[in-house]
Amino acid sequence: MLKILIADDDKEIALLIGDSLSDEGFEVVLAHDGKEALEIIHSNLDLSMIILDIMMPKMDGLEVCKSIRDKVSCPIIFLTAKGRILDTLLGLEMGADDYITKPFVVEELVARVKAHLRREKRKYEDENNKITIGDIEVYKNSYEVYINKKLVELSTREFQLFLYLCENVGQVLSREQIYNYVWGNDYGDIGTVAVNIKSLRNKIDKENKYIKTVWGVGYKLVKPMGQKYED
């Protein structure tokens, strides 16, 4: 269940938003001043969204946003009075993602919340779909490889071979392992591995920075100096 913090010193508004989001299946946490909101955020770094009223006692929403933006990555939505648009713009510069002006229609707020959470989900899925090796980006779901943001045309087998190397970066893979993984019992012989490695080098690695031959064994993919092996 996605957890959302609502921080507003107007308890009726906080409850109204909280009840509406709870009806949509979200877990809701309420705070009624900036310091309480900050304490909750520090103890709940798994928050999926933070909704902050700008004008709150003890610490306003701008201060809260400024103090947490480098610690949390979830979307932040400001609630603001019509006469405080300049404050809202400042909040956006501090890292807030959106704002809603009071008075507001609660259905619109719920729709905005859902839209931001959908974007966060897509971003998460995209990041888990991508492997980055130096200036090469590999997108597993779409079978696409980019070098310096430019698409490289690969055959299906070439992509599968390169993805296998990427998923085992730093490890030596024998020709037999590669052949069995990519081709299985489909056709051809083990010599087709060397042919496709040569093609990959021509398309992706002309400077021989990434795909290394381990003589008598097989091949391995290496990352540039300074790039860790953990994705």
N, C-alpha and C positions, 0 to 999 in steps of 0.2 A: 504494500500500500504506500503510495507516494505521500510524503509528509510536507505540509505547507505551514509556515509561520505567518500569522497575521498580527501585526503590531499597530495598534491604534488606541489612543487614550479614550476615545468615544466607545464605551463598552457596547452600546446598542449596535453601532456599525460593525464592530469586531464580531459580535455574535451573529449578526445578519449574514456577513460574509462567510463566517465559519459554518453556520448551518447550511448555507447554500452549497459550499464546497463539500461538506460532509455528505450531503444528499447525492453528490456526484461520485462518492466513493473515496474521497481523499481523507487522510488523517490530518487533523487540524490542531495546531498549537497556538494559543493566544498569549499576547503580551500587551500591557497597557501603558508602558513607558519605554523610552529608549534603552535604559540600563537593563531592564528586565529582558528586552529583546536581545540585547547583546549577550547576556548570560545564557539565554536559551540557545542562541546560535553557536556559542563556544562549546556547549555541551551536546549539540545535535548537528554535527557536521555532515550528516546524511540528509539534510533538508533538500527537498526537490524544488522549492520556491520560497521566496520571502516577499511578503507584501508589507510595505512600510508607509505609515503615515508620516508626512514631512514634519508637521507640527506636533511634537510630543514633549511631555515634561521630562526633566532630568537629562535627557540627551535626545536631540531631534533626529529625524530620519536621515538627514544628510550626514551627520556625524557617524551614525551607525553604519551607513553605506561605506563611507570613507575608511572606517576602521576594519571592515570585514572583506572588502572586495578582493584583496589578495589572498584571502584564506578560503573563500567559498567560490564555487564556479556556477552555482545554480542561478537561474534568472531572478532579478529583483524588480518588482513593480512598485512604483510610488503612488500613494494616494495624496492628492494635493488640492487645495482650495483654488478657485478660479483666479484669485488675485496674486497667486504665488508661482506664476509660470516661470519667472526668472530662477527661483529656487529649483524648480523642476529641471530646467535646462542644465543647471549646475550639477544636479544629481545624475543626469544622463552622462555628463562629462566624467563623473566619478566612477561610472561603471554600471549604473542602473540600466535596465533593458527596456522599460516602458513606464508609462504613467497613465493614471486615470483621474480625471478631474471630478471633485465633489461639487454638487450631488451627482451620483451616477446611477445607472440602471444595473442592478446586480447581475442580471443575465449577461450584460455586456462584459462585466468583470470576469464572470465564469468562463465566457467564451475566450477572452484574452488569455486567461490562465491556461486553458486547454491548448490553445494555439502555441504558446511558448513551450509547454511541456512536450508537445508533438515535435517541435523543432529540436528540442534537447534530445529526444529519443532518436531522431534521425541522425543528429550529429554523433551520438554515441555509437549508433550502428555503423555509420560511415567510418569512424575511427577504428572500429573493430574489424572492418572490412579491408582496411588499408595496411600495407606493409611498406615501410620506407627504408630504403638502403641507399645512403648517400643522396644523390640527386635523382634517384629512381623511385617512383611510386607505383606500387602494384595493388590493383583493386580486384580482390578475389571474386566478388559476386558478378562483376561485369566483364571479367576476363580482359582487363585493360592494363597496359603498362605505359607510364609516362616518364620521359626523361626531360628534366628542366621544364615541366609542364606541357611538353609536346608529346602527343600520342604516338606510340610505336606500333606498327602493324605486325602482329605475330600470328602464326597459325595456332590452332587449338593445342597441338602437341607441344609446340614451342612454349606456349604460355604455361601449360601444365608442368613442363620440365623446369622452367624458370621459377615457377611458384614453389615447386618441390625443393629447389635449392634455397630459395628465400626462407622457407619454413624450417630449414635445417641449417641456417646460416652459421658458418664457422665449423661445421662438421664435414668430414670427408665422406662422400657417398660413392660407393663403387658403381661401376658401369652396370653391374647386374642389378643392384638396388634401383637405380634410376630406370633401367629398362622394365623391370617388373612393375614398378609403380606407375609409370606413364603409359607403357604399351601393354603390359600384361602378356596375355597369349594371343593378342589380336593378329599380329603379322610381323614380318620382317625378322631381323636378327639384331644382335647386340651392337653391331656396327652403326646402326641408325642413331645411337646415342651420340657418337662423335660427330656425325653429320649435323645433328640438330644443335649441338654445342657450338660448332663452327658458325652456324647460321645465327645463333643468339649473339655470339661475339660480334659478328658483322653488324647486327642491328642495335645492340645495346652496349657492347663493351669493347669498342675498337681499340681503346687504350689499355686493355687488359688490366683494369683496376679491380674488377669484381669476381669474375669467373676464373678460378685457378685450377690448373691441371696438377694432380698429384700422380706422378709417373708410376705406372705399375698398379695403381689402385683405381683412381677415378677423378672426381672433381669436387670442388667445394666453392662456396660463395663467401666472400669476405666483405666486411664493412670497412669504410674509410677509417683512418686513424682518428680516434676521439669519439667515434660513435659506438655506444654500448650495444651489446648483443641482445639485451632485453628490450622488447617492444612495449 
